[in-house]
Amino acid sequence: MNFDVLLWDVDGTLLDFLAAEKAAMKSLFAEFGLGECSDAMVARYSEINKRYWEALERGEMTKPQILVGRFAEFFRGEGIDPALAAPFNERYQLSLGDTVVYCDASYELVASLRGRLRQYAVSNGTVVAQTKKLAASGFDRLLDGVFLSEELGYEKPAPEFFDAVFAGIGPADRRRTLIIGDSLTSDIAGGVRAGIRSCWYNPGGAPHRGEARADYEIRDLNEILGII
């Protein structure tokens, strides 16, 4: 094998985040009595959400600021009272774990590699949301460990995030470590800064943007088997 350690991103890589996001938004609009949340509304929120997370990665905002701020901006645009942003976000963190959709049979893939090399989840998602998702999906029982930015004190792509990961997993050769993720700005940029190999999971064939260059690019997670 070319690698001894795999670092898996969670949202958009192991699990279909957009499916969970859509289900959570529609469910909570009903719960909060806000009427129907159309697919177009979900798409508008998703764009705002992406922009806020990228601001977090650049160190321009804190996690609490982005979690509530994204909903406040979205609600203002939709004519909804932005004062609902905080309680809505609190329920949203839990609701995200109610819908589990695997990307490319990721569960079977991770299970097939268990014991052959070490595998860890590395995520900027909240502890509340990720703990529930990983438990519901079964990944918490398959993976050798989970590293969440809220607990480490640093967000991907900060080198300190990965320093904390390596401190947590024990002896590991960074040259034989691979991070797999769907975000160029978080996973791939983080891999570059940490001095480890990176694999961009790009199922939709999106064009490359930004300076971070992945060592590998795949459309299907099972292509990892030909890399490791």
N, C-alpha and C positions, 0 to 999 in steps of 0.2 A: 504494500500500500504506500501511496505517496504522502498520506496524512495520518496523523495519530489523533488529532483533535478536530472536531467540527463544532463551529459556533453557529447555531441556527437563529435567525430572526424569527419572530412569531407572526406578527400581523402582516398579511400579504405574502407570506412565505410558507410557513407550516399551515397556517389557517387563513381562510378567505375572509379578510377583514371587511371588505365592502358588503358582503352578504350579512355579516353580523351588524354592521353599521346601519344598513337599511332596515333590518328587522327591528333593531333597538329604537330607531327614530320613529318608525310607524307605531310601534307599541306604546312609546312614551307620549306621543302626541295624543293618543286616545286616553291614556292614563291621566294626563294633565288637562284634558278637556279642550284641546287646541284644534279640534277638527281633524280633517284628513291631512296627512303629510304625503304629498305627491312625490313621484319619482324625481320630478324636476326640482322639487325643494330639497330632496336628499342630495341631489347632485350639486346644488348650490352650496349646501352645508359642507359637503365633502371637499369642495375647492377651498373654502374658508379654512376648514380644519387642516388641510395639507399646508397651507400658507403659515398657519400658526405653529405647526410642528417644525417646519423648516426654520422659523424664527427661533424656536427653542434650541435647535441644533447649532445655530450660529451664536448662541449665548445672548440673544437680544431680549429674551423674555424668560421668566421663571415658569416652572410647571404649573403652579396654581394660576398664574396669569393666563396661560394659554388654555387651560381646561375650562375656565369660566368665560374668558374673553371671546373665544370662538363662538360660543352659544349666544353671548350678548350681541355680537356683531350680526350673527345670523338672524336672531329674533328681531333686531331693529329693522333689518332689511325686509322681513316678512310682516312687519306691523304687529309684532308680538311684544308684550312687555318684557324688556331685557332683565327686569328684576327676577324673572323666573330662571335665569341662566344658572345660578348656583344650585338650587334644588334640582333642576333638570339634570345638570351634570352629575350630581351625586347618584341619582337613580340610573343614569346612563352607564356609569362605570359597572354596575352590577348587571344591567340588562345586556351589555355586550357579550357576557358569558352564557347567555341563554341560547344562542345560535352557534352551533359548531359545524362548520363546513371545511373539510380538509382540502388542501391544494394538492392535486395530482397524487392521491393516495399516500399523502405524506406520513400517515400513521404507520402504514405497512413498511414504508421505506425506512423510517427511523427504527422500527422494530427489527427489521432485517439486519441493521447495522449494529444493533445493541450487542456489546461484548466484543465486537471486532475493533472498535476504536471508541474514544470518549466523545460524548455528545452533550452539548449544553445549549440552553436557550439564553439568548442575550437580547434584551428588549428595553425600549424607552417607555413602554406602556405602564400604566399605573399598577401598583401592587394589587389593589382591589380587583381590577379588571383581569389582569394576567393570571392571578392565582385562581380565579374562578374558571377562566378559559382553559388553562392547562389541566385543571382537575377534571373538567367536563370532557375534554378531548382525550384524556388518558396520557398525555405527554409527560405529566408530572411523575408518572410511574415508569416511563420509558427512558427519560433523559437522566444523565448523571448529575445534573444540577441546573439551577436556574439563576440567572443574574439579571436583576432589574435595576434600572438607573436610580429609581427613588431610594433604593436601599444602599446603593453604592455611593451616591452623592454626586455622580457625574452622568451626563447624557452622551450616548453615541452622537457624534464621532470623536469625542474627546479622547486623547490618548490615555488620560487618567482612568476612563471607564475600563479600558482594556487592561491597564496595569492592575486594576482591582480584580478583574476576571482571572488573570494569570496568578495573582496572589492567592485567589480562592481555590483554583483547581490544582495547585501544586506544580511540581516539575513538569515543564512542557517546552518543547522546542518550537519557537514561533515560526520557524521555517517549515514546520510540518503541521501547521495549524491553518485551517480554512474557515472563513466566515461566509455564509450563504445568506443573501438577503435581497429584497426587492428595491431597496432605496439606495440610489447613488450617493445622496447627500449624508446618509446616516451610516449604512452598513459598509458600502464600498469605500467612502472617504475615511471611515473609521478604520477599516482594514489597512488602508494605505498608511495612515498615521501611526498605526500600531506595529507596522512592520510584519504583517501577516498576509498570506494570500487571500484573495477575495473572489467570490463568484456571484455575479449579478443574475438574479432570477428575474427574467424579463419575458413572461409568458405572452404578453401582447405585442412584443416586438417594438416597444417604444424606442424612439431615436435617442441616442446618447446625448446628454447635456451636462455641462459642468466639466470640471477638470479631473475629477477622480476617474481613474481607469481600472476596471476590473481585470484580473488575470484570466478569468473565464466568464462566459456568458451562456446561459441556458434558457430554453423555453419551457422545459418540463423538468421537474425536480429529479426524476429518475435518471436524467443525464448525469447526475452527480456520480453515479456508479462507474462511469467511464473516466472520471477525473480522479477519484480518490485512490 
